[in-house]
Amino acid sequence: MGLIAIRRADLVGPACAVLGILGFSFKAILIKLAYAWASIDALTLLTLRMLYSAPFFAVMAWWAARDRNAAPATGRDWMALLWLGFIGYYLASLLDFIGLQYVTAALERLVLFLYPTMVVLLSVNLFRQRVGGRTALALAISYAGILLVFAHDLRFTGDAHALWFGGAMVFAGAFCYALYLVGAGPIIARLGSLRFIAWAMLVSSVFVVVQFALTRPLTALDVPASIHWLTLVMAVFSTVLPTFLVAEAIKRIGANRTSLVGSLGPVFTIWLGWWILGEPVHWIQLAGAALVLSGVTLVTMKPVPA
């Protein structure tokens, strides 16, 4: 019985990682469904998502504040939270939502999945880190895969300009998220992941609501009930729960193994896009996805010491 219990405990970390990645992967499907079901713009859809998820993150922030051993947040910490909430969860999300109006869910997930390679490139430029042969090969493989998928989609799309624009928006969103990751490490170490994520998401919610209030009438939120249900599902199962699950996976099996499980994300999205949205899947797309996954895995895996 003891051995069975240990084995079950060993499975909790990987299970949290898989379920968390599946939840994040499902977000693009829900966004595409919302665009198909109603005439709604990216900002209004993002505002609904933030309004539904903000109460959960407020509870998370309250729960994290109960830890008496936690370091108090300084003025510098709050400035960092404002910047990281703006760049990582507000701007990156908005660009991603805009891009999904023009590209498939599968292509969006593949482009987003390039963010570890962008973190490497940013580290090279900001911290003067060297690019080894392994990393250079990984970058070449990843971007060759994206170019292959783009070339395929350009052949069959009716609007090449829309594809390039949508791809550029998603790529810019991935770059913003990479900037967020580069700057988030020190403050996460100081405040803890739970408190940091809660406050960063609440900060981003404020930015989204302020932009909506300045650019849209309140009646824009009067959308069909089906869109409200979609955004509620998006908030709970593709925002809040995956955040908890991935954080728990990192605690149990480490960030490196969790990131490797994250390679399943594009696979999940391609399958869900085919199954739910009816997006076509071609062997060229699968080959491009395999290249992207291989390159990103090569970047994120730590070399085994001799």
C-alpha positions as CSV (number, residue, x, y, z in Angstrom):
1,M,0.0,0.0,0.0
2,G,2.8,2.4,0.9
3,L,4.5,1.8,-2.5
4,I,1.2,2.4,-4.3
5,A,0.7,5.7,-2.4
6,I,4.3,6.8,-3.3
7,R,3.7,6.0,-7.0
8,R,0.4,7.9,-6.9
9,A,2.1,10.9,-5.3
10,D,4.8,10.8,-8.1
11,L,2.0,11.1,-10.7
12,V,0.5,14.2,-9.1
13,G,3.1,16.6,-10.5
14,P,3.0,15.4,-14.1
15,A,-0.8,15.2,-14.0
16,C,-1.0,18.8,-12.8
17,A,1.4,19.8,-15.6
18,V,-0.7,18.0,-18.3
19,L,-4.0,19.4,-17.1
20,G,-2.6,22.9,-16.7
21,I,-1.1,22.9,-20.3
22,L,-4.4,21.5,-21.6
23,G,-6.3,24.3,-20.0
24,F,-4.0,27.0,-21.4
25,S,-4.2,25.3,-24.9
26,F,-8.0,25.4,-24.8
27,K,-8.0,29.2,-24.5
28,A,-7.4,29.7,-28.2
29,I,-10.3,27.4,-29.1
30,L,-12.7,29.3,-26.8
31,I,-11.6,32.6,-28.3
32,K,-12.2,31.4,-31.9
33,L,-15.6,30.0,-30.9
34,A,-16.5,33.4,-29.4
35,Y,-15.6,35.2,-32.7
36,A,-17.6,32.6,-34.6
37,W,-20.7,32.9,-32.4
38,A,-21.0,36.7,-32.1
39,S,-19.8,40.0,-33.5
40,I,-17.4,40.9,-30.7
41,D,-14.0,42.6,-30.8
42,A,-10.8,41.5,-29.1
43,L,-10.9,44.1,-26.3
44,T,-14.5,43.4,-25.3
45,L,-13.8,39.7,-25.2
46,L,-10.6,40.2,-23.2
47,T,-12.5,42.6,-20.8
48,L,-15.1,39.9,-20.1
49,R,-12.4,37.3,-19.5
50,M,-10.7,39.7,-17.0
51,L,-13.9,40.6,-15.2
52,Y,-14.7,36.9,-14.6
53,S,-11.2,35.9,-13.5
54,A,-10.4,39.0,-11.4
55,P,-12.5,37.8,-8.3
56,F,-10.6,34.5,-8.3
57,F,-7.2,36.3,-8.3
58,A,-8.4,38.7,-5.6
59,V,-9.1,35.7,-3.4
60,M,-5.7,34.4,-4.3
61,A,-4.1,37.7,-3.3
62,W,-6.0,37.7,0.0
63,W,-4.9,34.1,0.7
64,A,-1.3,34.8,-0.1
65,A,-1.4,37.9,2.2
66,R,-2.2,35.6,5.2
67,D,1.4,34.3,5.1
68,R,3.1,36.2,8.0
69,N,6.5,35.0,6.8
70,A,6.2,36.6,3.4
71,A,8.4,39.6,2.6
72,P,6.5,42.9,2.5
73,A,6.1,44.5,-0.9
74,T,8.3,47.6,-1.4
75,G,7.6,50.6,-3.6
76,R,10.1,49.1,-6.1
77,D,8.1,45.8,-6.1
78,W,4.9,47.6,-6.9
79,M,6.5,49.5,-9.8
80,A,7.8,46.1,-11.1
81,L,4.3,44.6,-10.7
82,L,2.8,47.5,-12.7
83,W,5.2,47.0,-15.5
84,L,5.1,43.2,-15.6
85,G,1.3,43.2,-15.3
86,F,1.1,45.7,-18.2
87,I,3.5,43.9,-20.5
88,G,2.9,40.3,-19.6
89,Y,-0.8,39.9,-19.0
90,Y,-2.4,43.0,-20.5
91,L,-0.5,43.8,-23.7
92,A,0.5,40.2,-24.5
93,S,-3.0,39.0,-24.1
94,L,-4.5,41.9,-26.1
95,L,-2.2,41.3,-29.0
96,D,-2.9,37.5,-28.8
97,F,-6.7,38.1,-28.9
98,I,-6.3,40.5,-31.9
99,G,-4.2,38.0,-33.7
100,L,-6.7,35.1,-33.3
101,Q,-9.2,37.1,-35.3
102,Y,-7.0,36.4,-38.4
103,V,-5.0,33.1,-37.8
104,T,-6.0,29.6,-36.9
105,A,-5.8,28.4,-33.3
106,A,-3.0,25.9,-34.3
107,L,-0.8,28.6,-35.9
108,E,-1.4,30.9,-32.9
109,R,-0.2,28.3,-30.4
110,L,2.9,27.4,-32.5
111,V,3.9,31.1,-32.7
112,L,3.2,31.7,-29.0
113,F,5.3,28.6,-28.2
114,L,8.4,30.4,-29.6
115,Y,8.6,32.5,-26.4
116,P,11.4,30.4,-24.9
117,T,13.6,31.1,-27.9
118,M,12.8,34.8,-27.5
119,V,13.8,34.6,-23.8
120,V,17.2,33.3,-25.0
121,L,17.6,36.1,-27.6
122,L,16.7,38.7,-25.0
123,S,19.1,37.2,-22.5
124,V,21.8,37.4,-25.2
125,N,21.1,41.1,-25.8
126,L,20.3,42.3,-22.3
127,F,22.7,40.2,-20.2
128,R,25.4,39.5,-22.8
129,Q,25.0,35.7,-22.6
130,R,26.8,33.7,-25.3
131,V,24.8,31.6,-27.8
132,G,26.3,28.1,-28.0
133,G,26.0,25.8,-31.0
134,R,23.2,23.8,-29.3
135,T,21.1,27.0,-28.8
136,A,21.8,28.3,-32.3
137,L,20.7,25.0,-33.8
138,A,17.5,25.1,-31.6
139,L,16.7,28.6,-32.8
140,A,17.2,27.7,-36.4
141,I,15.0,24.6,-36.1
142,S,12.2,26.5,-34.3
143,Y,12.0,29.3,-36.8
144,A,12.3,27.0,-39.8
145,G,9.2,25.2,-38.5
146,I,7.2,28.4,-38.2
147,L,8.3,29.5,-41.7
148,L,7.2,26.1,-43.0
149,V,3.7,26.4,-41.4
150,F,3.3,30.1,-42.6
151,A,4.3,29.1,-46.1
152,H,1.6,26.4,-46.1
153,D,-1.1,28.7,-44.7
154,L,-0.2,31.4,-47.3
155,R,-0.8,28.9,-50.1
156,F,-4.4,28.2,-48.9
157,T,-5.5,31.4,-47.3
158,G,-7.8,33.8,-49.1
159,D,-6.2,36.9,-47.5
160,A,-2.4,36.9,-47.2
161,H,-2.4,40.3,-45.6
162,A,-4.7,39.2,-42.8
163,L,-2.5,36.1,-42.2
164,W,0.7,38.2,-41.9
165,F,-1.1,40.8,-39.7
166,G,-2.5,38.2,-37.4
167,G,0.8,36.3,-37.2
168,A,2.6,39.5,-36.4
169,M,0.2,40.3,-33.6
170,V,0.6,36.9,-32.0
171,F,4.4,37.1,-32.5
172,A,4.4,40.5,-30.8
173,G,2.3,39.0,-27.9
174,A,4.8,36.2,-27.5
175,F,7.7,38.8,-27.4
176,C,5.9,40.8,-24.7
177,Y,5.4,37.6,-22.7
178,A,9.1,36.8,-23.1
179,L,10.0,40.3,-21.8
180,Y,7.7,39.6,-18.9
181,L,9.5,36.3,-18.1
182,V,12.9,37.9,-18.3
183,G,12.0,40.6,-15.7
184,A,9.7,38.5,-13.5
185,G,12.4,36.2,-11.9
186,P,13.7,38.4,-9.1
187,I,10.3,39.7,-7.9
188,I,8.8,36.2,-8.0
189,A,11.7,35.0,-5.8
190,R,11.0,37.9,-3.4
191,L,7.2,37.8,-3.2
192,G,6.5,34.2,-4.1
193,S,4.7,32.9,-7.2
194,L,1.2,32.9,-5.8
195,R,1.2,36.5,-4.6
196,F,3.0,37.7,-7.7
197,I,0.7,36.0,-10.2
198,A,-2.4,37.3,-8.3
199,W,-1.3,40.9,-8.2
200,A,0.1,40.9,-11.8
201,M,-3.3,39.5,-13.0
202,L,-5.2,42.1,-11.0
203,V,-3.0,44.9,-12.4
204,S,-3.5,43.7,-15.9
205,S,-7.3,43.6,-15.3
206,V,-7.2,47.3,-14.3
207,F,-5.4,48.2,-17.5
208,V,-7.9,46.2,-19.6
209,V,-11.0,47.7,-17.9
210,V,-9.5,51.3,-18.2
211,Q,-8.9,50.9,-21.9
212,F,-12.4,49.5,-22.4
213,A,-14.0,52.3,-20.4
214,L,-12.1,54.9,-22.5
215,T,-12.8,53.4,-25.9
216,R,-16.1,51.4,-25.6
217,P,-19.6,52.2,-24.4
218,L,-20.8,50.0,-21.4
219,T,-23.5,48.6,-23.7
220,A,-20.7,46.7,-25.6
221,L,-20.7,44.2,-22.7
222,D,-24.3,43.4,-23.6
223,V,-23.4,40.2,-25.6
224,P,-25.3,36.9,-26.0
225,A,-25.4,34.6,-23.0
226,S,-23.4,32.1,-24.9
227,I,-20.4,34.5,-25.0
228,H,-20.7,35.1,-21.2
229,W,-20.6,31.4,-20.7
230,L,-17.6,31.0,-23.0
231,T,-15.7,33.8,-21.2
232,L,-16.6,32.3,-17.8
233,V,-15.2,28.9,-18.9
234,M,-12.1,30.7,-20.3
235,A,-11.6,32.5,-17.0
236,V,-12.0,29.4,-14.8
237,F,-10.6,26.6,-16.9
238,S,-8.1,28.4,-19.2
239,T,-6.8,31.1,-16.8
240,V,-7.3,30.5,-13.1
241,L,-7.1,26.7,-12.7
242,P,-4.1,26.3,-15.1
243,T,-2.2,28.9,-13.2
244,F,-2.6,26.9,-10.0
245,L,-1.9,23.6,-11.7
246,V,1.3,24.7,-13.4
247,A,2.5,26.3,-10.2
248,E,1.9,23.1,-8.4
249,A,3.6,21.1,-11.1
250,I,6.7,23.4,-10.9
251,K,6.8,22.8,-7.1
252,R,6.6,19.1,-7.5
253,I,8.6,18.2,-10.6
254,G,10.6,21.4,-11.3
255,A,10.4,24.1,-13.9
256,N,12.5,22.2,-16.5
257,R,10.3,19.1,-16.5
258,T,7.1,21.3,-16.5
259,S,8.4,23.2,-19.5
260,L,9.0,19.9,-21.3
261,V,5.4,18.8,-20.6
262,G,4.4,22.3,-22.0
263,S,5.6,20.9,-25.4
264,L,2.2,19.2,-25.5
265,G,0.5,22.6,-25.7
266,P,0.7,23.0,-29.5
267,V,-0.3,19.3,-30.0
268,F,-3.4,19.8,-27.8
269,T,-4.4,23.0,-29.7
270,I,-3.9,21.4,-33.1
271,W,-6.0,18.4,-32.1
272,L,-8.7,20.6,-30.5
273,G,-8.7,23.0,-33.5
274,W,-9.3,20.0,-35.8
275,W,-11.9,18.4,-33.5
276,I,-14.0,21.4,-32.4
277,L,-13.3,24.1,-35.0
278,G,-12.9,21.9,-38.0
279,E,-9.5,23.4,-38.8
280,P,-7.7,21.4,-41.5
281,V,-4.5,19.5,-40.6
282,H,-1.9,18.9,-43.3
283,W,1.3,16.9,-43.0
284,I,3.3,20.1,-43.7
285,Q,1.7,21.7,-40.6
286,L,2.6,18.7,-38.5
287,A,6.1,18.7,-39.8
288,G,6.4,22.4,-39.0
289,A,5.0,21.8,-35.5
290,A,7.5,19.0,-35.0
291,L,10.4,21.3,-35.9
292,V,9.1,24.0,-33.5
293,L,8.6,21.5,-30.7
294,S,12.1,20.0,-31.3
295,G,13.8,23.4,-31.3
296,V,12.0,24.7,-28.2
297,T,12.7,21.4,-26.3
298,L,16.4,21.7,-27.3
299,V,16.4,25.3,-25.8
300,T,14.6,24.4,-22.6
301,M,16.3,21.1,-21.8
302,K,19.4,21.4,-19.6
303,P,22.4,19.5,-20.9
304,V,23.1,16.4,-18.9
305,P,26.6,16.7,-17.2
306,A,29.1,14.1,-18.3
